[in-house]
């Protein structure tokens, strides 16, 4: 197998959470273009159908599967059904996540302003949802002695971040260590577990607020490269970690941040 073939996903299956838009959709596109049959999962049913239709137009194999990752029973059912129908699950990308509101520079984002219900919701999606997705995938990959698990964290989980809410930074930091823990358990079964820590990307999170010119300019000022990223710029590292090319990589979380973590 030459180096280009190691990035091929032909004949493989992959499930991506939060795939109706943003980073999840871009990652699913990369895997499908590389040859995988991809399960697109999300709460957004209309977005899923649009995404699946666009994949079909390009001749890519994809299924639209509604999923609330905060419901562990749903996660188990969707992952098990997809893996059973195809006889395998080669890659899981646990991407689904929600914002936690403003950071501590505003009164609403300070400790005294954190809403308990919002805290619980963010933990249910960003941490429990990732854990449930990894667990469901591992049930199929571990006995098969092969697989790739990728969790999408954030640079806000690697450092303090004035622009992000407490629950977001806390859950993303927890995901980084969840990756390490799962990687150590699953390494003897030849299942690689890695993470991606994006910096600011132009997505719909927080209602697409980052697309507002003044907000985008503020985020861009924090990035050494001087701009925020397009979602297509996540595709390379996602394909690396989800494909056979990552055969000697496990337990790491790779920043894709325009240089933020190098400061």
RAFENTA-V769636 format. One record per run of one state. SS is the DSSP state (~ for helix, > for strand, _ for the rest). FROM is the first residue (numbers start at 1). LEN is the number of residues. If there is no record, write none. Layout:
BEGIN
ss from len
SS FROM LEN
SS FROM LEN
END
This chain:
BEGIN
ss from len
_ 1 4
~ 5 3
_ 8 5
> 13 5
_ 18 4
~ 22 12
_ 34 3
> 37 6
_ 43 2
~ 45 13
_ 58 4
> 62 5
_ 67 5
~ 72 15
_ 87 4
> 91 4
_ 95 12
~ 107 3
_ 110 1
~ 111 3
_ 114 2
~ 116 29
_ 145 2
> 147 6
_ 153 2
~ 155 3
_ 158 8
~ 166 24
_ 190 1
> 191 8
_ 199 2
> 201 1
_ 202 3
~ 205 7
_ 212 1
~ 213 8
_ 221 8
> 229 1
_ 230 1
~ 231 12
_ 243 1
~ 244 3
_ 247 6
> 253 4
_ 257 3
~ 260 3
_ 263 1
END
